[in-house]
Structures are given as structure tokens and as C-alpha cells.
Amino acid sequence: MFNALCASFEEPPQECLKTLHKEPPAPAKDFFNMTEEEEMITAGEIVVLCISLVLLNIIVVYCCRRRARRDMQN
């Protein structure tokens, strides 16, 4: 009954928005209590992340090759 009543409004009141699933999603910064400045990712952070991922991949490949060589010798 409440759904039908809420659906009859052209502009439903605030109480009906949740029932009609028309409530706007909350921004992520509200969920994490972040300010506008904290939400931004800088170019420096992206560069550091990329370099870290490349170094991690190099370490993984090195360890895999080293283990493969050891396994071939045995």
C-alpha cells in the first residue's frame, strides 16, 4: 500500500525515496569521511605505484627462474 502511495507522486517526498529505490547513492568521500583533497590521487602516487609493481614483478620472475634452475639441477 505504501509503495502504491509513493509511486503516485510526481515528486515523491523524502520518506518515499528509499521505498521507491530512487535514493541517490552516497559519494565515497562521505562513506570514508574524506575531504576533497584526500580523494585526489596525485601523479607522483601513480608513478610510485607503477614502479613498485614493476619491481615486484621482477622479483617474482627472478625467484621463479632461480627455483626452476634448482629443480633442473636435481
NORMO-V727762 format. One record per pair of residues at least 24 apart in sequence whose C-alpha atoms are under 10 Angstrom apart, sorted by the first residue. I is the first residue (numbers start at 1). J is the second residue. D is the distance in whole Angstrom. If there is no record, write none. Layout:
((I:J:D) (I:J:D))
This chain:
none
